[in-house]
Amino acid sequence: MCGFYEDLEKGVTLYRAGEQGRFWYAVLGGCLEVRYHAAAADTDGKKRLYEIAYSA
């Protein structure tokens, strides 16, 4: 098992629906948002499903 630290910019997509994830992530600071992007069903096609925020 190997691990590394990665500082990601805001708005980076980690996984897309249907993709098989190869990594797992631990949120050490900031927040993580889970969103679903539908076809033009909604006004902008985006729906926030969950948000995880971390603060020390």
N, C-alpha and C positions, 0 to 999 in steps of 0.2 A: 504494500500500500504506500502510495506517495502523496504528499500534500504540498501545496504552495499557497502563498498569499498573493491575491490579485486585487488591485484597487480599480474599481470600474467606474466609468463616467455615468452620469444620469442618462436614463433612456436606453441603456444597453439591453438587448433581448438575450436572455439566457437559453430559453427553450421556446419552441413553437408547437402548437397542437399537432399531434401525430408524430412528432420526432421522438426518437428514443434517447433519453438522457444518458450521458456517459460520465457525468460528474455530479457532485453534490456541492452545495454552497452553504456556508455559515455566515450570517449577517453579523458583522462585528461593529457596525456603525451605520447610521443613515436609515434608509427604509427600503423595503422590497414590495413591489406592487404586482399582483397577479391580475392580468387583464385578458379579456376575450374579445377578439375582433371578428364581428359578424360581417356578412355581406351587407348590403345597404339596408338592413332591417331597421336599425336605429338611425337617428339623425346623423351621427358621425360614424356609426358602425363599431364603436368601442364601448365596453362595459367593464368596470372595475369589479372584480370578484372578491379580492382580499388585499389587505395591506398590513405589512409587518413593519413596525418602527422600533428602532433601538436607540436608546440614549443612555449615556453613562451618568 
